[in-house]
Amino acid sequence: MKLIQNEKAYTLLLTMIIIFIIIIFFSSFAFSAMNQQKQVENTDDTYEVTAIAEMGVEYYQAQIHNLVKENILATLIELNDNELLDKSKKRSVDVIKTENFKKLKINIENLYIDFNKINLEVENNKYFELVVKPNFQTDLFLEIQVRGNIKNKHKVITASFNFAEELVTIKNTPSPTTTELVKKPKFEDTIPKINPDFCPKDPDQNTAANLAGITCKSDTLKNINNFNNSKVFFSGNSIPNNTEGKDFYNSTLYVLDSNSTFTFSQFNGSTKNLSLFIDRDSTFTQDINDPSNFLIQSTKDIKINGSIQNFNLMKIYINGSLNMKSMNGSNLELFIRDSFTVKDNINGISSSNMEVNGDASFNYITLSNNSKLHVKGTLSANMFELNNSKLYLDSNFSTDNEIRVQNGSTLCLRNTFNIKKLNTDYSSNVYALLSNKQKSFFNLYNSQKSPIFLSEAEFNQHCNIGGITSRPEYVENLNNYNFINQIIYN
């Protein structure tokens, strides 16, 4: 074997080795650079496809918000239009709001059809779209899924929206003409501060005294006749048994203060245009039949062992409590500061206004023909029936018995409630405060109409006892803005 001794050969070999090493080094560097570039491009595509999906969420949020604004504008136009809210057209505030919200839901769901797949760059297959139709999980909670796409990459984002409970609200609550259903009298003025002469008596006590057209005072009222157009200040303990209601006509009887209970032992006959002003506890031992234009005003408690039957144009104002057996009639105005207890029934009360500041207890009660009852304390009854009438309850209300709200009636529940059998027809409404919804319970009974839960301003507008001086002005609820709730990157 010959040894290579030529230096040029060594130099050539060394050069070739160096060139080979350089080629390998630069090839590895180029491969690494190309890999890194590819990773950067992939990362850029991932960021970009996510950004496209987020752009889609913002786009559909804007579309939904525009639809909400259009719905609010249409609702406000209708709510603030006197003609559209005319009673004859049966277009109530609740119907208008419910129908318009149904239209809003349909329009939002149609985004899946009308505005789907928004192209950004066709050549790079860059676009965003709704994956499925917008899903209303509840009336106040909406969920959408948006897909962003670039080339062969895609990203899906789920966004949820919380709607305000009321898209429109009342700008200013109208001032009621009065906060009371019945305007109570000044009880301190029940008895006039005068001192009349004694009532005349017949000298031989065999002929009844004639009290017609006079003002006098008495402690017996025995042997009287023609109690007509008279004013008598009475300080005795009871009206004699032989005094019948027919003797009292177009007159006023003032029962003065005393430590003893005043007793009407007998009160029969046809009583018309009689006013009783009583300044002590009193008891009526029997029925009061067929009173007409009859006023009872008392500063203390009254107990009626019997009933008030077939009354017409009757007023009862009691600065205490009333306890009785039953009552029926029409055109009653009643105010009771304390409790109102009826052992049996309040049956067939029509065209009447009744206000009870304390508790009320009945066996059975039926109100009709635009009657109104307002109870500020606790109300209990075995059966309720409202026919074209209104019942306002301020305190917590609970019953296992049937509540019938029929023929254009209204039941207003300001506090929490538990009603086991609620029977409401489609012409009637039960209104309750939205703030009490989670703490209240009801079960529909022979009915498909549930209570309507309202904000306090709306509740006051529907359940304003004294009436309103002007119609409310509806405006957009400012809580409708920025209603996006959550974004989930899938």
C-alpha positions as CSV (number, residue, x, y, z in Angstrom):
1,M,0.0,0.0,0.0
2,K,1.2,3.5,-0.9
3,L,1.0,6.2,1.6
4,I,-0.5,9.4,0.4
5,Q,2.0,12.0,0.8
6,N,0.7,14.7,-1.4
7,E,-0.3,17.8,0.6
8,K,-2.8,18.9,-2.0
9,A,-4.8,15.7,-1.5
10,Y,-4.9,16.3,2.2
11,T,-6.1,19.8,1.7
12,L,-8.8,18.7,-0.7
13,L,-10.1,16.1,1.7
14,L,-10.1,18.5,4.6
15,T,-12.0,21.0,2.5
16,M,-14.6,18.5,1.5
17,I,-15.1,17.5,5.1
18,I,-15.5,21.1,6.2
19,I,-18.0,21.7,3.4
20,F,-19.9,18.6,4.4
21,I,-20.1,19.7,8.0
22,I,-21.3,23.2,6.9
23,I,-23.9,21.7,4.7
24,I,-25.2,19.5,7.5
25,F,-25.2,22.4,10.0
26,F,-27.1,24.7,7.6
27,S,-29.5,22.0,6.7
28,S,-30.4,21.4,10.3
29,F,-30.7,25.1,10.9
30,A,-33.0,25.5,7.8
31,F,-35.1,22.6,8.9
32,S,-35.4,24.0,12.4
33,A,-36.3,27.4,11.0
34,M,-38.9,25.9,8.7
35,N,-40.4,24.0,11.7
36,Q,-40.4,27.1,13.8
37,Q,-42.1,29.1,11.0
38,K,-44.7,26.4,10.7
39,Q,-45.4,26.5,14.4
40,V,-45.6,30.2,14.3
41,E,-48.1,30.0,11.4
42,N,-50.1,27.4,13.3
43,T,-50.1,29.5,16.4
44,D,-51.1,32.6,14.4
45,D,-54.0,30.6,12.8
46,T,-55.1,29.4,16.3
47,Y,-55.1,33.0,17.6
48,E,-56.8,34.3,14.5
49,V,-59.5,31.6,14.4
50,T,-60.2,32.4,18.1
51,A,-60.3,36.1,17.3
52,I,-62.7,35.4,14.4
53,A,-65.0,33.4,16.7
54,E,-64.9,36.3,19.3
55,M,-65.7,38.7,16.4
56,G,-68.7,36.5,15.7
57,V,-69.9,36.7,19.3
58,E,-69.6,40.5,19.2
59,Y,-71.5,40.6,15.9
60,Y,-74.4,38.5,17.1
61,Q,-74.5,40.3,20.4
62,A,-74.9,43.5,18.4
63,Q,-77.6,41.9,16.3
64,I,-79.5,40.7,19.4
65,H,-79.1,44.1,21.1
66,N,-80.6,45.8,18.0
67,L,-83.5,43.4,18.0
68,V,-84.1,44.1,21.7
69,K,-84.0,47.9,21.0
70,E,-86.5,47.5,18.2
71,N,-88.8,45.4,20.4
72,I,-88.5,47.9,23.2
73,L,-89.4,50.8,20.9
74,A,-92.4,48.9,19.5
75,T,-93.6,48.0,23.0
76,L,-93.1,51.6,24.3
77,I,-95.1,53.0,21.4
78,E,-98.0,50.6,22.2
79,L,-97.9,51.1,25.9
80,N,-97.8,54.9,25.7
81,D,-100.6,55.0,23.2
82,N,-104.0,55.8,24.8
83,E,-106.0,54.3,22.0
84,L,-104.3,50.9,22.0
85,L,-104.8,50.7,25.8
86,D,-108.5,51.5,25.5
87,K,-110.4,49.0,27.7
88,S,-112.8,48.2,24.9
89,K,-109.9,46.7,22.9
90,K,-108.9,44.4,25.8
91,R,-105.2,45.3,25.2
92,S,-103.8,45.2,28.7
93,V,-100.2,46.1,29.6
94,D,-99.3,42.5,30.4
95,V,-100.7,41.2,27.0
96,I,-98.8,43.8,25.0
97,K,-95.5,43.0,26.8
98,T,-96.0,39.2,26.6
99,E,-96.9,39.3,22.9
100,N,-94.0,41.5,22.0
101,F,-91.5,39.4,23.9
102,K,-92.6,36.3,22.0
103,K,-91.9,38.2,18.7
104,L,-88.4,39.1,20.0
105,K,-87.6,35.5,20.7
106,I,-88.7,34.5,17.2
107,N,-86.6,37.2,15.6
108,I,-83.5,36.2,17.6
109,E,-84.0,32.5,16.7
110,N,-84.2,33.6,13.0
111,L,-80.6,34.9,13.1
112,Y,-79.6,31.3,12.5
113,I,-81.3,31.5,9.1
114,D,-81.1,35.1,8.1
115,F,-77.5,36.1,9.0
116,N,-75.6,32.9,9.2
117,K,-72.1,32.3,7.8
118,I,-70.5,35.8,7.6
119,N,-67.6,35.5,5.1
120,L,-64.4,37.6,5.8
121,E,-62.0,36.1,3.2
122,V,-63.3,33.6,0.8
123,E,-59.9,32.6,-0.6
124,N,-58.7,31.6,2.9
125,N,-62.1,30.1,3.9
126,K,-62.2,32.7,6.7
127,Y,-65.7,33.2,8.2
128,F,-67.9,32.9,11.4
129,E,-71.4,31.4,11.8
130,L,-73.9,30.2,14.3
131,V,-73.5,26.5,15.0
132,V,-77.1,25.9,16.0
133,K,-80.2,28.0,16.5
134,P,-80.1,30.4,19.5
135,N,-81.5,28.6,22.5
136,F,-83.7,30.2,25.1
137,Q,-83.2,28.0,28.1
138,T,-85.6,30.3,30.0
139,D,-87.4,33.5,29.1
140,L,-84.5,35.5,30.6
141,F,-81.5,33.3,29.6
142,L,-80.3,32.9,26.0
143,E,-77.3,30.8,24.8
144,I,-75.6,31.0,21.4
145,Q,-72.7,28.9,19.9
146,V,-70.5,30.7,17.3
147,R,-67.9,29.0,15.2
148,G,-64.9,30.9,13.7
149,N,-63.1,29.3,10.8
150,I,-59.8,29.9,8.8
151,K,-58.5,27.4,6.2
152,N,-58.9,24.0,7.9
153,K,-59.0,25.3,11.5
154,H,-62.1,26.2,13.5
155,K,-63.0,27.4,17.0
156,V,-66.4,27.3,18.8
157,I,-67.4,29.8,21.5
158,T,-70.5,29.5,23.7
159,A,-71.9,32.8,24.9
160,S,-74.9,33.3,27.3
161,F,-77.0,36.4,27.7
162,N,-79.2,37.4,30.7
163,F,-82.2,39.6,29.8
164,A,-83.6,42.1,32.3
165,E,-86.8,40.9,33.9
166,E,-88.6,43.9,32.5
167,L,-87.5,45.3,29.2
168,V,-89.6,48.4,29.8
169,T,-90.4,50.1,33.1
170,I,-92.4,53.0,34.4
171,K,-90.6,56.3,34.5
172,N,-92.6,57.7,37.3
173,T,-95.2,56.1,39.5
174,P,-98.4,58.0,39.2
175,S,-99.6,59.6,42.4
176,P,-102.8,58.0,43.7
177,T,-105.7,60.2,44.5
178,T,-105.8,58.4,47.9
179,T,-104.0,55.5,49.5
180,E,-107.3,54.3,51.1
181,L,-110.3,52.6,49.5
182,V,-112.7,54.2,52.0
183,K,-112.2,57.7,53.4
184,K,-112.7,57.3,57.1
185,P,-114.4,60.1,59.1
186,K,-112.9,62.0,62.0
187,F,-113.9,59.8,64.9
188,E,-113.1,62.5,67.5
189,D,-116.0,64.5,66.0
190,T,-118.5,61.5,66.3
191,I,-120.5,63.3,69.0
192,P,-121.1,67.0,68.6
193,K,-120.1,69.1,71.6
194,I,-123.5,70.5,72.4
195,N,-125.9,70.1,75.4
196,P,-129.5,70.2,74.3
197,D,-132.6,70.2,76.5
198,F,-134.2,67.0,77.7
199,C,-136.7,65.3,75.4
200,P,-140.4,66.1,76.2
201,K,-142.5,63.7,78.2
202,D,-146.2,63.4,78.3
203,P,-147.5,64.5,81.8
204,D,-149.7,61.5,82.4
205,Q,-147.2,59.0,80.9
206,N,-150.1,57.4,79.0
207,T,-149.5,59.1,75.7
208,A,-146.2,58.7,73.8
209,A,-144.1,61.8,73.5
210,N,-143.8,63.3,70.0
211,L,-140.1,63.8,69.1
212,A,-140.6,64.8,65.5
213,G,-138.3,67.5,64.3
214,I,-136.6,68.3,67.6
215,T,-133.1,68.0,69.1
216,C,-133.0,66.8,72.7
217,K,-131.3,64.5,75.2
218,S,-132.7,61.4,77.0
219,D,-131.6,58.5,79.2
220,T,-134.6,56.3,78.6
221,L,-136.4,56.9,75.3
222,K,-139.5,55.2,76.8
223,N,-142.9,55.8,75.5
224,I,-141.8,57.7,72.4
225,N,-143.6,58.2,69.1
226,N,-142.9,59.7,65.7
227,F,-139.1,59.6,65.9
228,N,-138.9,61.5,62.6
229,N,-136.5,64.2,61.5
230,S,-135.1,64.2,65.1
231,K,-131.7,64.4,66.8
232,V,-131.5,62.6,70.1
233,F,-128.5,62.5,72.5
234,F,-128.9,59.3,74.4
235,S,-127.1,58.5,77.7
236,G,-129.0,55.3,78.7
237,N,-127.8,51.7,78.4
238,S,-130.3,50.3,76.0
239,I,-133.1,51.1,73.6
240,P,-136.4,49.7,75.0
241,N,-137.7,46.4,73.5
242,N,-140.9,48.0,72.3
243,T,-139.0,50.4,70.1
244,E,-139.0,49.1,66.5
245,G,-136.9,50.3,63.6
246,K,-139.9,51.7,61.8
247,D,-140.0,54.5,64.5
248,F,-136.6,55.7,63.3
249,Y,-136.8,57.6,60.1
250,N,-134.7,60.4,58.7
251,S,-133.2,60.9,62.2
252,T,-129.9,60.9,64.1
253,L,-129.2,59.1,67.4
254,Y,-126.1,60.0,69.3
255,V,-125.1,57.4,72.0
256,L,-123.0,59.2,74.6
257,D,-119.9,57.8,76.2
258,S,-120.4,55.6,79.3
259,N,-118.7,52.8,81.2
260,S,-121.5,50.4,80.2
261,T,-122.1,48.7,76.9
262,F,-124.9,50.2,74.8
263,T,-127.5,47.5,73.7
264,F,-130.0,47.5,70.9
265,S,-132.4,44.9,72.2
266,Q,-134.7,45.0,69.2
267,F,-134.2,46.6,65.8
268,N,-136.8,45.5,63.3
269,G,-138.9,47.0,60.7
270,S,-138.0,49.2,57.8
271,T,-135.2,51.6,58.7
272,K,-134.5,54.5,56.4
273,N,-132.3,57.5,56.6
274,L,-131.1,56.7,60.1
275,S,-127.7,57.7,61.5
276,L,-126.2,56.1,64.6
277,F,-123.2,57.8,66.2
278,I,-121.9,55.7,69.1
279,D,-119.2,56.6,71.6
280,R,-118.9,53.4,73.5
281,D,-118.9,49.6,73.0
282,S,-122.3,48.4,71.7
283,T,-124.2,45.3,71.0
284,F,-127.1,44.6,68.6
285,T,-128.9,41.5,70.0
286,Q,-130.9,40.7,66.8
287,D,-130.9,41.1,63.1
288,I,-130.9,44.4,61.3
289,N,-133.3,43.9,58.4
290,D,-133.7,45.8,55.2
291,P,-131.8,49.0,56.2
292,S,-131.7,51.7,53.6
293,N,-129.5,54.8,53.7
294,F,-128.3,53.7,57.1
295,L,-125.1,55.0,58.8
296,I,-123.3,53.5,61.8
297,Q,-120.3,55.3,63.1
298,S,-118.6,54.2,66.3
299,T,-115.5,55.1,68.3
300,K,-115.5,51.6,70.0
301,D,-116.2,48.0,69.2
302,I,-119.5,46.7,67.8
303,K,-121.0,43.2,68.1
304,I,-124.0,42.1,66.1
305,N,-125.4,38.8,67.4
306,G,-127.5,38.5,64.3
307,S,-127.1,39.6,60.7
308,I,-127.5,42.7,58.5
309,Q,-129.8,41.5,55.8
310,N,-130.7,43.0,52.4
311,F,-129.1,46.4,53.1
312,N,-128.9,49.2,50.5
313,L,-126.9,52.4,50.7
314,M,-125.3,51.6,54.0
315,K,-122.2,53.1,55.7
316,I,-120.3,51.6,58.6
317,Y,-117.3,53.3,60.1
318,I,-115.8,51.7,63.3
319,N,-112.7,52.9,65.1
320,G,-112.5,49.5,66.7
321,S,-113.6,46.0,65.8
322,L,-116.8,44.5,64.3
323,N,-118.0,41.0,65.1
324,M,-121.2,39.7,63.5
325,K,-123.0,36.6,62.1
326,S,-123.5,37.4,58.4
327,M,-124.3,40.2,55.9
328,N,-125.6,40.7,52.4
329,G,-126.7,43.6,50.3
330,S,-125.4,46.3,48.0
331,N,-123.8,49.7,48.1
332,L,-121.9,49.3,51.3
333,E,-119.1,51.6,52.4
334,L,-117.2,50.0,55.3
335,F,-114.1,51.0,57.3
336,I,-112.9,49.0,60.3
337,R,-109.7,50.1,62.1
338,D,-109.2,46.8,64.0
339,S,-110.4,43.3,63.3
340,F,-113.5,42.2,61.3
341,T,-115.0,38.8,62.1
342,V,-118.0,37.3,60.3
343,K,-119.0,33.9,61.8
344,D,-120.9,32.7,58.8
345,N,-120.9,34.3,55.3
346,I,-120.5,37.6,53.5
347,N,-122.7,36.6,50.6
348,G,-123.7,38.5,47.5
349,I,-122.0,41.9,48.4
350,S,-122.3,44.1,45.3
351,S,-121.2,47.6,44.4
352,S,-119.4,48.0,47.7
353,N,-116.1,49.3,49.1
354,M,-114.7,47.8,52.3
355,E,-111.4,48.5,54.0
356,V,-110.1,46.6,57.1
357,N,-106.9,47.9,58.8
358,G,-106.7,44.8,61.0
359,D,-107.3,41.1,60.5
360,A,-110.3,39.8,58.8
361,S,-112.0,36.4,59.2
362,F,-114.9,34.9,57.2
363,N,-116.4,31.5,56.6
364,Y,-117.4,32.3,53.0
365,I,-117.2,35.5,51.0
366,T,-118.5,36.5,47.6
367,L,-118.0,39.9,46.1
368,S,-119.7,41.0,42.8
369,N,-120.5,43.9,40.6
370,N,-117.4,46.0,41.0
371,S,-117.0,45.5,44.8
372,K,-113.6,46.1,46.4
373,L,-112.2,44.8,49.6
374,H,-108.8,45.9,51.1
375,V,-107.4,44.0,54.0
376,K,-104.2,45.3,55.6
377,G,-103.9,42.6,58.2
378,T,-104.2,38.8,57.9
379,L,-107.2,37.5,56.0
380,S,-108.6,34.0,56.5
381,A,-111.7,32.4,54.9
382,N,-112.9,28.9,53.9
383,M,-114.0,30.1,50.5
384,F,-113.4,33.2,48.3
385,E,-115.3,34.1,45.2
386,L,-114.7,37.3,43.2
387,N,-117.1,38.2,40.3
388,N,-116.1,41.4,38.6
389,S,-114.6,42.6,41.8
390,K,-111.2,43.4,43.4
391,L,-109.5,42.1,46.5
392,Y,-106.3,43.8,47.8
393,L,-104.2,41.9,50.4
394,D,-101.2,43.6,52.1
395,S,-100.1,40.8,54.5
396,N,-98.9,37.3,54.0
397,F,-101.7,35.1,52.7
398,S,-102.1,31.4,53.0
399,T,-105.1,29.1,52.3
400,D,-105.8,25.5,51.5
401,N,-109.2,26.4,50.2
402,E,-110.3,27.4,46.7
403,I,-109.9,31.0,45.5
404,R,-112.1,31.9,42.6
405,V,-111.2,35.0,40.6
406,Q,-113.8,35.2,37.8
407,N,-115.5,37.5,35.3
408,G,-113.0,40.4,35.1
409,S,-111.9,40.3,38.7
410,T,-108.5,41.2,40.2
411,L,-106.6,39.8,43.2
412,C,-103.6,41.8,44.3
413,L,-101.1,40.1,46.6
414,R,-98.5,42.6,48.0
415,N,-96.8,40.0,50.3
416,T,-95.8,36.4,50.1
417,F,-98.6,33.8,49.6
418,N,-99.4,30.1,49.6
419,I,-102.5,29.2,47.6
420,K,-103.3,25.5,47.2
421,K,-106.3,26.0,44.9
422,L,-106.2,29.0,42.6
423,N,-109.0,29.2,40.0
424,T,-108.6,32.2,37.7
425,D,-110.5,32.6,34.4
426,Y,-109.0,34.3,31.3
427,S,-110.8,37.6,31.9
428,S,-109.3,38.0,35.4
429,N,-105.8,38.5,36.8
430,V,-103.9,37.8,40.0
431,Y,-101.0,40.2,40.5
432,A,-98.1,39.7,42.8
433,L,-94.7,41.4,43.5
434,L,-91.8,39.9,41.6
435,S,-89.6,40.3,44.7
436,N,-91.8,37.7,46.5
437,K,-91.9,35.1,43.7
438,Q,-89.2,32.8,45.2
439,K,-91.0,32.8,48.6
440,S,-94.5,32.2,47.3
441,F,-96.4,29.1,46.1
442,F,-99.6,28.5,44.1
443,N,-101.3,25.5,42.6
444,L,-103.7,26.0,39.7
445,Y,-107.2,24.5,40.3
446,N,-109.6,24.1,37.3
447,S,-107.5,26.9,35.7
448,Q,-104.6,27.5,33.4
449,K,-103.9,31.1,34.3
450,S,-101.0,31.8,36.7
451,P,-100.3,34.9,38.8
452,I,-98.6,37.7,37.0
453,F,-95.4,38.9,38.9
454,L,-94.6,42.6,38.5
455,S,-92.1,45.1,39.6
456,E,-93.2,47.4,42.4
457,A,-94.0,50.3,40.0
458,E,-96.0,48.0,37.7
459,F,-97.8,46.4,40.7
460,N,-98.7,49.8,42.1
461,Q,-100.1,50.8,38.7
462,H,-102.3,47.7,38.4
463,C,-103.2,47.5,42.1
464,N,-103.6,51.2,43.0
465,I,-106.4,51.2,45.5
466,G,-107.3,54.9,45.2
467,G,-107.0,55.2,41.5
468,I,-104.4,57.3,39.5
469,T,-104.4,60.9,38.5
470,S,-102.5,60.3,35.3
471,R,-101.4,57.4,33.1
472,P,-97.9,56.1,33.7
473,E,-95.1,56.8,31.2
474,Y,-93.2,53.7,30.2
475,V,-89.4,53.9,29.3
476,E,-86.6,51.5,28.5
477,N,-85.1,49.6,31.4
478,L,-81.5,50.8,31.6
479,N,-80.5,47.3,32.8
480,N,-80.9,46.0,29.2
481,Y,-77.4,47.2,28.3
482,N,-74.2,45.0,28.6
483,F,-76.3,41.9,29.2
484,I,-73.7,39.4,28.0
485,N,-73.2,37.0,30.9
486,Q,-70.5,34.4,30.2
487,I,-68.2,33.2,27.4
488,I,-66.9,29.6,27.2
489,Y,-64.2,28.6,24.7
490,N,-64.8,25.1,23.5
